[in-house]
Amino acid sequence: MKSWILTVKEDGIVELPEDLLKETGWQCRDTLHWIDNKDGSWTLIKEEDLTNFIKKGIISNEQN
């Protein structure tokens, strides 16, 4: 699994680098969800993938 370190700007905006967008297939206007990894890190996941991960038991619905 590949990871990126991103900076949250003062206004709450996070700029996603082009290589991340290319790797994930995300596009402008995609809905992303933040998952707290409970270790000081967070995971971003596309809405469609979130539903699939919950159905497969990879993550629990309580993490939403």
Biopython code that builds the backbone (N, CA, C, O; Angstrom):
import numpy as np
from Bio.PDB.StructureBuilder import StructureBuilder

atoms = [
    (1, "MET", "N", (0.846, -1.171, 0.000)),
    (1, "MET", "CA", (0.000, 0.000, 0.000)),
    (1, "MET", "C", (0.893, 1.237, 0.000)),
    (1, "MET", "O", (1.853, 1.321, 0.767)),
    (2, "LYS", "N", (0.576, 2.175, -0.847)),
    (2, "LYS", "CA", (1.333, 3.418, -0.954)),
    (2, "LYS", "C", (0.679, 4.473, -0.063)),
    (2, "LYS", "O", (-0.536, 4.462, 0.134)),
    (3, "SER", "N", (1.489, 5.378, 0.472)),
    (3, "SER", "CA", (0.926, 6.430, 1.323)),
    (3, "SER", "C", (1.540, 7.771, 0.970)),
    (3, "SER", "O", (2.642, 7.836, 0.426)),
    (4, "TRP", "N", (0.825, 8.834, 1.279)),
    (4, "TRP", "CA", (1.263, 10.195, 1.055)),
    (4, "TRP", "C", (1.083, 10.964, 2.353)),
    (4, "TRP", "O", (0.193, 10.653, 3.144)),
    (5, "ILE", "N", (1.912, 11.952, 2.571)),
    (5, "ILE", "CA", (1.730, 12.877, 3.690)),
    (5, "ILE", "C", (1.230, 14.177, 3.096)),
    (5, "ILE", "O", (1.903, 14.789, 2.266)),
    (6, "LEU", "N", (0.033, 14.603, 3.527)),
    (6, "LEU", "CA", (-0.596, 15.804, 2.986)),
    (6, "LEU", "C", (-0.752, 16.848, 4.085)),
    (6, "LEU", "O", (-0.891, 16.506, 5.259)),
    (7, "THR", "N", (-0.728, 18.093, 3.709)),
    (7, "THR", "CA", (-0.883, 19.190, 4.648)),
    (7, "THR", "C", (-2.291, 19.754, 4.543)),
    (7, "THR", "O", (-2.782, 20.022, 3.447)),
    (8, "VAL", "N", (-2.940, 19.934, 5.699)),
    (8, "VAL", "CA", (-4.249, 20.572, 5.746)),
    (8, "VAL", "C", (-4.001, 22.065, 5.926)),
    (8, "VAL", "O", (-3.354, 22.481, 6.887)),
    (9, "LYS", "N", (-4.515, 22.862, 5.005)),
    (9, "LYS", "CA", (-4.335, 24.309, 5.068)),
    (9, "LYS", "C", (-5.244, 24.898, 6.140)),
    (9, "LYS", "O", (-6.150, 24.227, 6.634)),
    (10, "GLU", "N", (-4.998, 26.157, 6.498)),
    (10, "GLU", "CA", (-5.775, 26.821, 7.546)),
    (10, "GLU", "C", (-7.271, 26.808, 7.268)),
    (10, "GLU", "O", (-8.071, 26.745, 8.201)),
    (11, "ASP", "N", (-7.657, 26.868, 6.006)),
    (11, "ASP", "CA", (-9.079, 26.881, 5.658)),
    (11, "ASP", "C", (-9.658, 25.477, 5.511)),
    (11, "ASP", "O", (-10.787, 25.320, 5.046)),
    (12, "GLY", "N", (-8.893, 24.451, 5.904)),
    (12, "GLY", "CA", (-9.377, 23.076, 5.890)),
    (12, "GLY", "C", (-9.229, 22.374, 4.553)),
    (12, "GLY", "O", (-9.688, 21.242, 4.398)),
    (13, "ILE", "N", (-8.604, 23.015, 3.596)),
    (13, "ILE", "CA", (-8.442, 22.420, 2.264)),
    (13, "ILE", "C", (-7.172, 21.574, 2.215)),
    (13, "ILE", "O", (-6.124, 21.960, 2.733)),
    (14, "VAL", "N", (-7.293, 20.421, 1.583)),
    (14, "VAL", "CA", (-6.155, 19.539, 1.351)),
    (14, "VAL", "C", (-5.976, 19.423, -0.156)),
    (14, "VAL", "O", (-6.888, 19.000, -0.868)),
    (15, "GLU", "N", (-4.804, 19.796, -0.633)),
    (15, "GLU", "CA", (-4.518, 19.646, -2.062)),
    (15, "GLU", "C", (-3.957, 18.252, -2.308)),
    (15, "GLU", "O", (-2.998, 17.833, -1.660)),
    (16, "LEU", "N", (-4.562, 17.544, -3.248)),
    (16, "LEU", "CA", (-4.130, 16.191, -3.569)),
    (16, "LEU", "C", (-3.178, 16.249, -4.759)),
    (16, "LEU", "O", (-3.540, 16.773, -5.812)),
    (17, "PRO", "N", (-1.964, 15.719, -4.606)),
    (17, "PRO", "CA", (-0.994, 15.767, -5.701)),
    (17, "PRO", "C", (-1.427, 14.914, -6.891)),
    (17, "PRO", "O", (-2.163, 13.938, -6.746)),
    (18, "GLU", "N", (-0.950, 15.309, -8.064)),
    (18, "GLU", "CA", (-1.315, 14.613, -9.304)),
    (18, "GLU", "C", (-0.988, 13.130, -9.267)),
    (18, "GLU", "O", (-1.765, 12.319, -9.772)),
    (19, "ASP", "N", (0.159, 12.753, -8.672)),
    (19, "ASP", "CA", (0.514, 11.330, -8.648)),
    (19, "ASP", "C", (-0.459, 10.529, -7.781)),
    (19, "ASP", "O", (-0.724, 9.364, -8.076)),
    (20, "LEU", "N", (-0.991, 11.130, -6.726)),
    (20, "LEU", "CA", (-1.997, 10.470, -5.898)),
    (20, "LEU", "C", (-3.281, 10.278, -6.697)),
    (20, "LEU", "O", (-3.872, 9.199, -6.674)),
    (21, "LEU", "N", (-3.713, 11.323, -7.404)),
    (21, "LEU", "CA", (-4.935, 11.226, -8.211)),
    (21, "LEU", "C", (-4.794, 10.157, -9.295)),
    (21, "LEU", "O", (-5.722, 9.389, -9.552)),
    (22, "LYS", "N", (-3.632, 10.123, -9.918)),
    (22, "LYS", "CA", (-3.392, 9.122, -10.970)),
    (22, "LYS", "C", (-3.407, 7.711, -10.389)),
    (22, "LYS", "O", (-4.007, 6.805, -10.966)),
    (23, "GLU", "N", (-2.748, 7.528, -9.251)),
    (23, "GLU", "CA", (-2.652, 6.211, -8.602)),
    (23, "GLU", "C", (-4.028, 5.697, -8.151)),
    (23, "GLU", "O", (-4.331, 4.512, -8.287)),
    (24, "THR", "N", (-4.856, 6.606, -7.613)),
    (24, "THR", "CA", (-6.147, 6.205, -7.061)),
    (24, "THR", "C", (-7.284, 6.240, -8.074)),
    (24, "THR", "O", (-8.307, 5.581, -7.885)),
    (25, "GLY", "N", (-7.107, 7.006, -9.149)),
    (25, "GLY", "CA", (-8.186, 7.170, -10.120)),
    (25, "GLY", "C", (-9.221, 8.186, -9.675)),
    (25, "GLY", "O", (-10.269, 8.320, -10.306)),
    (26, "TRP", "N", (-8.938, 8.909, -8.588)),
    (26, "TRP", "CA", (-9.866, 9.937, -8.109)),
    (26, "TRP", "C", (-9.880, 11.116, -9.064)),
    (26, "TRP", "O", (-8.902, 11.405, -9.754)),
    (27, "GLN", "N", (-11.039, 11.794, -9.078)),
    (27, "GLN", "CA", (-11.199, 12.967, -9.918)),
    (27, "GLN", "C", (-11.806, 14.093, -9.111)),
    (27, "GLN", "O", (-12.366, 13.882, -8.036)),
    (28, "CYS", "N", (-11.683, 15.294, -9.651)),
    (28, "CYS", "CA", (-12.312, 16.457, -9.030)),
    (28, "CYS", "C", (-13.805, 16.167, -8.867)),
    (28, "CYS", "O", (-14.446, 15.647, -9.780)),
    (29, "ARG", "N", (-14.337, 16.499, -7.731)),
    (29, "ARG", "CA", (-15.764, 16.337, -7.370)),
    (29, "ARG", "C", (-16.098, 14.940, -6.836)),
    (29, "ARG", "O", (-17.248, 14.700, -6.467)),
    (30, "ASP", "N", (-15.134, 14.007, -6.781)),
    (30, "ASP", "CA", (-15.390, 12.724, -6.130)),
    (30, "ASP", "C", (-15.646, 12.980, -4.649)),
    (30, "ASP", "O", (-15.046, 13.880, -4.062)),
    (31, "THR", "N", (-16.528, 12.199, -4.047)),
    (31, "THR", "CA", (-16.781, 12.304, -2.611)),
    (31, "THR", "C", (-15.838, 11.357, -1.889)),
    (31, "THR", "O", (-15.831, 10.151, -2.136)),
    (32, "LEU", "N", (-15.040, 11.926, -0.988)),
    (32, "LEU", "CA", (-14.072, 11.146, -0.221)),
    (32, "LEU", "C", (-14.455, 11.171, 1.251)),
    (32, "LEU", "O", (-15.008, 12.156, 1.739)),
    (33, "HIS", "N", (-14.161, 10.086, 1.953)),
    (33, "HIS", "CA", (-14.432, 9.983, 3.390)),
    (33, "HIS", "C", (-13.115, 9.817, 4.135)),
    (33, "HIS", "O", (-12.199, 9.140, 3.667)),
    (34, "TRP", "N", (-13.037, 10.444, 5.297)),
    (34, "TRP", "CA", (-11.869, 10.329, 6.177)),
    (34, "TRP", "C", (-12.105, 9.193, 7.151)),
    (34, "TRP", "O", (-13.147, 9.151, 7.804)),
    (35, "ILE", "N", (-11.162, 8.272, 7.264)),
    (35, "ILE", "CA", (-11.221, 7.177, 8.228)),
    (35, "ILE", "C", (-10.088, 7.391, 9.228)),
    (35, "ILE", "O", (-8.920, 7.452, 8.845)),
    (36, "ASP", "N", (-10.435, 7.507, 10.509)),
    (36, "ASP", "CA", (-9.436, 7.672, 11.567)),
    (36, "ASP", "C", (-8.815, 6.310, 11.851)),
    (36, "ASP", "O", (-9.515, 5.381, 12.254)),
    (37, "ASN", "N", (-7.511, 6.186, 11.645)),
    (37, "ASN", "CA", (-6.814, 4.919, 11.871)),
    (37, "ASN", "C", (-6.471, 4.689, 13.343)),
    (37, "ASN", "O", (-5.884, 3.666, 13.694)),
    (38, "LYS", "N", (-6.841, 5.646, 14.203)),
    (38, "LYS", "CA", (-6.634, 5.546, 15.663)),
    (38, "LYS", "C", (-5.163, 5.463, 16.053)),
    (38, "LYS", "O", (-4.827, 5.022, 17.152)),
    (39, "ASP", "N", (-4.274, 5.898, 15.127)),
    (39, "ASP", "CA", (-2.841, 5.900, 15.441)),
    (39, "ASP", "C", (-2.206, 7.240, 15.067)),
    (39, "ASP", "O", (-0.987, 7.349, 14.937)),
    (40, "GLY", "N", (-3.055, 8.255, 14.896)),
    (40, "GLY", "CA", (-2.574, 9.569, 14.490)),
    (40, "GLY", "C", (-2.597, 9.771, 12.987)),
    (40, "GLY", "O", (-2.300, 10.863, 12.502)),
    (41, "SER", "N", (-2.946, 8.732, 12.248)),
    (41, "SER", "CA", (-3.025, 8.847, 10.791)),
    (41, "SER", "C", (-4.479, 8.678, 10.341)),
    (41, "SER", "O", (-5.328, 8.194, 11.090)),
    (42, "TRP", "N", (-4.735, 9.079, 9.127)),
    (42, "TRP", "CA", (-6.073, 8.995, 8.547)),
    (42, "TRP", "C", (-5.987, 8.345, 7.178)),
    (42, "TRP", "O", (-4.961, 8.432, 6.504)),
    (43, "THR", "N", (-7.062, 7.696, 6.772)),
    (43, "THR", "CA", (-7.182, 7.116, 5.440)),
    (43, "THR", "C", (-8.277, 7.858, 4.697)),
    (43, "THR", "O", (-9.349, 8.098, 5.253)),
    (44, "LEU", "N", (-8.024, 8.223, 3.454)),
    (44, "LEU", "CA", (-9.051, 8.793, 2.588)),
    (44, "LEU", "C", (-9.552, 7.689, 1.681)),
    (44, "LEU", "O", (-8.760, 6.929, 1.123)),
    (45, "ILE", "N", (-10.865, 7.596, 1.531)),
    (45, "ILE", "CA", (-11.435, 6.545, 0.692)),
    (45, "ILE", "C", (-12.612, 7.114, -0.092)),
    (45, "ILE", "O", (-13.419, 7.873, 0.444)),
    (46, "LYS", "N", (-12.700, 6.747, -1.341)),
    (46, "LYS", "CA", (-13.791, 7.197, -2.201)),
    (46, "LYS", "C", (-15.099, 6.561, -1.729)),
    (46, "LYS", "O", (-15.114, 5.412, -1.287)),
    (47, "GLU", "N", (-16.187, 7.308, -1.826)),
    (47, "GLU", "CA", (-17.474, 6.856, -1.305)),
    (47, "GLU", "C", (-17.869, 5.475, -1.813)),
    (47, "GLU", "O", (-18.309, 4.634, -1.029)),
    (48, "GLU", "N", (-17.720, 5.231, -3.100)),
    (48, "GLU", "CA", (-18.094, 3.928, -3.660)),
    (48, "GLU", "C", (-17.263, 2.804, -3.050)),
    (48, "GLU", "O", (-17.776, 1.712, -2.804)),
    (49, "ASP", "N", (-15.982, 3.070, -2.807)),
    (49, "ASP", "CA", (-15.113, 2.065, -2.211)),
    (49, "ASP", "C", (-15.450, 1.842, -0.741)),
    (49, "ASP", "O", (-15.330, 0.724, -0.240)),
    (50, "LEU", "N", (-15.868, 2.894, -0.051)),
    (50, "LEU", "CA", (-16.249, 2.775, 1.357)),
    (50, "LEU", "C", (-17.374, 1.760, 1.523)),
    (50, "LEU", "O", (-17.313, 0.895, 2.397)),
    (51, "THR", "N", (-18.384, 1.866, 0.695)),
    (51, "THR", "CA", (-19.511, 0.930, 0.748)),
    (51, "THR", "C", (-19.040, -0.502, 0.521)),
    (51, "THR", "O", (-19.460, -1.414, 1.233)),
    (52, "ASN", "N", (-18.175, -0.701, -0.463)),
    (52, "ASN", "CA", (-17.660, -2.045, -0.749)),
    (52, "ASN", "C", (-16.814, -2.578, 0.399)),
    (52, "ASN", "O", (-16.909, -3.757, 0.738)),
    (53, "PHE", "N", (-15.984, -1.722, 1.007)),
    (53, "PHE", "CA", (-15.136, -2.143, 2.125)),
    (53, "PHE", "C", (-15.985, -2.544, 3.325)),
    (53, "PHE", "O", (-15.656, -3.507, 4.018)),
    (54, "ILE", "N", (-17.071, -1.820, 3.579)),
    (54, "ILE", "CA", (-17.970, -2.160, 4.696)),
    (54, "ILE", "C", (-18.652, -3.503, 4.418)),
    (54, "ILE", "O", (-18.715, -4.361, 5.299)),
    (55, "LYS", "N", (-19.161, -3.685, 3.199)),
    (55, "LYS", "CA", (-19.831, -4.944, 2.831)),
    (55, "LYS", "C", (-18.899, -6.142, 2.958)),
    (55, "LYS", "O", (-19.327, -7.224, 3.361)),
    (56, "LYS", "N", (-17.617, -5.952, 2.614)),
    (56, "LYS", "CA", (-16.635, -7.035, 2.680)),
    (56, "LYS", "C", (-16.057, -7.217, 4.076)),
    (56, "LYS", "O", (-15.301, -8.158, 4.315)),
    (57, "GLY", "N", (-16.408, -6.320, 5.006)),
    (57, "GLY", "CA", (-15.908, -6.432, 6.373)),
    (57, "GLY", "C", (-14.485, -5.926, 6.554)),
    (57, "GLY", "O", (-13.864, -6.177, 7.588)),
    (58, "ILE", "N", (-13.957, -5.209, 5.550)),
    (58, "ILE", "CA", (-12.595, -4.678, 5.649)),
    (58, "ILE", "C", (-12.548, -3.558, 6.686)),
    (58, "ILE", "O", (-11.583, -3.442, 7.442)),
    (59, "ILE", "N", (-13.591, -2.739, 6.715)),
    (59, "ILE", "CA", (-13.742, -1.724, 7.758)),
    (59, "ILE", "C", (-15.155, -1.825, 8.298)),
    (59, "ILE", "O", (-16.049, -2.347, 7.632)),
    (60, "SER", "N", (-15.351, -1.322, 9.507)),
    (60, "SER", "CA", (-16.692, -1.391, 10.101)),
    (60, "SER", "C", (-17.429, -0.076, 9.860)),
    (60, "SER", "O", (-16.808, 0.966, 9.647)),
    (61, "ASN", "N", (-18.713, -0.134, 9.895)),
    (61, "ASN", "CA", (-19.552, 1.037, 9.683)),
    (61, "ASN", "C", (-19.350, 2.070, 10.784)),
    (61, "ASN", "O", (-19.622, 3.249, 10.558)),
    (62, "GLU", "N", (-18.890, 1.679, 11.955)),
    (62, "GLU", "CA", (-18.677, 2.593, 13.071)),
    (62, "GLU", "C", (-17.546, 3.575, 12.779)),
    (62, "GLU", "O", (-17.466, 4.624, 13.419)),
    (63, "GLN", "N", (-16.670, 3.256, 11.824)),
    (63, "GLN", "CA", (-15.552, 4.137, 11.501)),
    (63, "GLN", "C", (-15.966, 5.321, 10.663)),
    (63, "GLN", "O", (-15.171, 6.243, 10.483)),
    (64, "ASN", "N", (-17.170, 5.336, 10.146)),
    (64, "ASN", "CA", (-17.661, 6.443, 9.328)),
    (64, "ASN", "C", (-17.667, 7.712, 10.089)),
    (64, "ASN", "O", (-18.052, 8.751, 9.553)),
]
sb = StructureBuilder()
sb.init_structure("model")
sb.init_model(0)
sb.init_chain("A")
sb.init_seg("    ")
for serial, (resi, resn, name, xyz) in enumerate(atoms, 1):
    if name == "N":
        sb.init_residue(resn, " ", resi, " ")
    sb.init_atom(name, np.array(xyz, "f"), 0.0, 1.0, " ", f" {name:<3s}", serial, name[0])
structure = sb.get_structure()
